[in-house]
């Protein structure tokens, strides 16, 4: 493995870009389909918010690096090299941070392309496992957001608890 590990996932959401963007930056809406343990704090440049997930218990800080309304969100958070899915009792802080970039592209008045990229894991076995886990998590977030915004179905309800 050479260089920092990274990935990119995308999905089309059949809603206007403003509605899709708001579903991510608003903690009440994000908590309805993604953060199974809840989200605290609106995503605004310079803020630190807290996200909690039943599959990774305990709220953890998310640094909001940049928010460009209806276009982009950049976040940083502690890399974890280990997860309950790997048989670990708790996640293992890795001592460095990864960067998440979410991009929102209006395709027309009723469709939005959302792309999420995360980068910065160290090229180690633990970094590779963690990047795979987060890639899965972000794709699941996109699927859950699509189901919530288009059909008001919460795909994550009861999935981890």
BELTA-V622606 format. One record per residue. N is the residue number from 1. RES is the residue in three letters. SS is DSSP state (~ for helix, > for strand, _ for the rest). PSI is psi in whole degrees, 0 to 359 (none if undefined). Layout:
n->N res->RES ss->SS psi->PSI
n->N res->RES ss->SS psi->PSI
//
This chain:
n->1 res->UNK ss->_ psi->126
n->2 res->UNK ss->_ psi->135
n->3 res->UNK ss->_ psi->168
n->4 res->UNK ss->_ psi->146
n->5 res->UNK ss->> psi->146
n->6 res->UNK ss->> psi->164
n->7 res->UNK ss->> psi->170
n->8 res->UNK ss->> psi->132
n->9 res->UNK ss->> psi->154
n->10 res->UNK ss->> psi->158
n->11 res->UNK ss->> psi->150
n->12 res->UNK ss->> psi->131
n->13 res->UNK ss->> psi->128
n->14 res->UNK ss->_ psi->63
n->15 res->UNK ss->_ psi->157
n->16 res->UNK ss->_ psi->152
n->17 res->UNK ss->~ psi->321
n->18 res->UNK ss->~ psi->320
n->19 res->UNK ss->~ psi->319
n->20 res->UNK ss->~ psi->314
n->21 res->UNK ss->~ psi->314
n->22 res->UNK ss->~ psi->328
n->23 res->UNK ss->~ psi->342
n->24 res->UNK ss->~ psi->316
n->25 res->UNK ss->~ psi->337
n->26 res->UNK ss->_ psi->117
n->27 res->UNK ss->~ psi->327
n->28 res->UNK ss->~ psi->318
n->29 res->UNK ss->~ psi->316
n->30 res->UNK ss->~ psi->322
n->31 res->UNK ss->~ psi->340
n->32 res->UNK ss->~ psi->335
n->33 res->UNK ss->~ psi->347
n->34 res->UNK ss->_ psi->297
n->35 res->UNK ss->_ psi->90
n->36 res->UNK ss->_ psi->336
n->37 res->UNK ss->_ psi->358
n->38 res->UNK ss->> psi->159
n->39 res->UNK ss->> psi->140
n->40 res->UNK ss->> psi->121
n->41 res->UNK ss->_ psi->133
n->42 res->UNK ss->_ psi->142
n->43 res->UNK ss->_ psi->108
n->44 res->UNK ss->_ psi->144
n->45 res->UNK ss->_ psi->129
n->46 res->UNK ss->_ psi->350
n->47 res->UNK ss->_ psi->160
n->48 res->UNK ss->> psi->123
n->49 res->UNK ss->> psi->171
n->50 res->UNK ss->> psi->130
n->51 res->UNK ss->> psi->142
n->52 res->UNK ss->> psi->138
n->53 res->UNK ss->> psi->140
n->54 res->UNK ss->_ psi->330
n->55 res->UNK ss->_ psi->347
n->56 res->UNK ss->> psi->73
n->57 res->UNK ss->> psi->145
n->58 res->UNK ss->> psi->121
n->59 res->UNK ss->> psi->139
n->60 res->UNK ss->> psi->152
n->61 res->UNK ss->> psi->143
n->62 res->UNK ss->> psi->118
n->63 res->UNK ss->> psi->129
n->64 res->UNK ss->> psi->105
n->65 res->UNK ss->> psi->316
n->66 res->UNK ss->> psi->139
n->67 res->UNK ss->> psi->120
n->68 res->UNK ss->> psi->108
n->69 res->UNK ss->_ psi->132
n->70 res->UNK ss->_ psi->12
n->71 res->UNK ss->_ psi->308
n->72 res->UNK ss->> psi->147
n->73 res->UNK ss->> psi->131
n->74 res->UNK ss->> psi->127
n->75 res->UNK ss->> psi->156
n->76 res->UNK ss->> psi->142
n->77 res->UNK ss->> psi->165
n->78 res->UNK ss->> psi->129
n->79 res->UNK ss->> psi->142
n->80 res->UNK ss->> psi->127
n->81 res->UNK ss->_ psi->81
n->82 res->UNK ss->_ psi->151
n->83 res->UNK ss->_ psi->160
n->84 res->UNK ss->~ psi->329
n->85 res->UNK ss->~ psi->334
n->86 res->UNK ss->~ psi->2
n->87 res->UNK ss->_ psi->0
n->88 res->UNK ss->_ psi->145
n->89 res->UNK ss->_ psi->325
n->90 res->UNK ss->_ psi->165
n->91 res->UNK ss->_ psi->157
n->92 res->UNK ss->_ psi->107
n->93 res->UNK ss->> psi->136
n->94 res->UNK ss->> psi->351
n->95 res->UNK ss->> psi->13
n->96 res->UNK ss->> psi->170
n->97 res->UNK ss->> psi->154
n->98 res->UNK ss->> psi->163
n->99 res->UNK ss->> psi->130
n->100 res->UNK ss->> psi->128
n->101 res->UNK ss->> psi->122
n->102 res->UNK ss->> psi->128
n->103 res->UNK ss->> psi->140
n->104 res->UNK ss->> psi->121
n->105 res->UNK ss->> psi->119
n->106 res->UNK ss->> psi->120
n->107 res->UNK ss->> psi->329
n->108 res->UNK ss->> psi->193
n->109 res->UNK ss->_ psi->347
n->110 res->UNK ss->_ psi->4
n->111 res->UNK ss->> psi->143
n->112 res->UNK ss->> psi->136
n->113 res->UNK ss->> psi->123
n->114 res->UNK ss->> psi->127
n->115 res->UNK ss->> psi->131
n->116 res->UNK ss->> psi->126
n->117 res->UNK ss->> psi->142
n->118 res->UNK ss->> psi->139
n->119 res->UNK ss->> psi->160
n->120 res->UNK ss->> psi->358
n->121 res->UNK ss->> psi->145
n->122 res->UNK ss->_ psi->145
n->123 res->UNK ss->_ psi->66
n->124 res->UNK ss->_ psi->170
n->125 res->UNK ss->~ psi->317
n->126 res->UNK ss->~ psi->318
n->127 res->UNK ss->~ psi->320
n->128 res->UNK ss->~ psi->312
n->129 res->UNK ss->~ psi->316
n->130 res->UNK ss->~ psi->320
n->131 res->UNK ss->~ psi->320
n->132 res->UNK ss->~ psi->316
n->133 res->UNK ss->~ psi->317
n->134 res->UNK ss->~ psi->325
n->135 res->UNK ss->~ psi->315
n->136 res->UNK ss->~ psi->315
n->137 res->UNK ss->~ psi->318
n->138 res->UNK ss->~ psi->323
n->139 res->UNK ss->~ psi->321
n->140 res->UNK ss->~ psi->321
n->141 res->UNK ss->~ psi->315
n->142 res->UNK ss->~ psi->318
n->143 res->UNK ss->~ psi->317
n->144 res->UNK ss->~ psi->321
n->145 res->UNK ss->~ psi->317
n->146 res->UNK ss->~ psi->312
n->147 res->UNK ss->~ psi->320
n->148 res->UNK ss->~ psi->309
n->149 res->UNK ss->~ psi->323
n->150 res->UNK ss->~ psi->328
n->151 res->UNK ss->~ psi->358
n->152 res->UNK ss->_ psi->37
n->153 res->UNK ss->_ psi->130
n->154 res->UNK ss->_ psi->100
n->155 res->UNK ss->_ psi->332
n->156 res->UNK ss->_ psi->350
n->157 res->UNK ss->_ psi->123
n->158 res->UNK ss->_ psi->1
n->159 res->UNK ss->_ psi->326
n->160 res->UNK ss->_ psi->4
n->161 res->UNK ss->_ psi->none
//
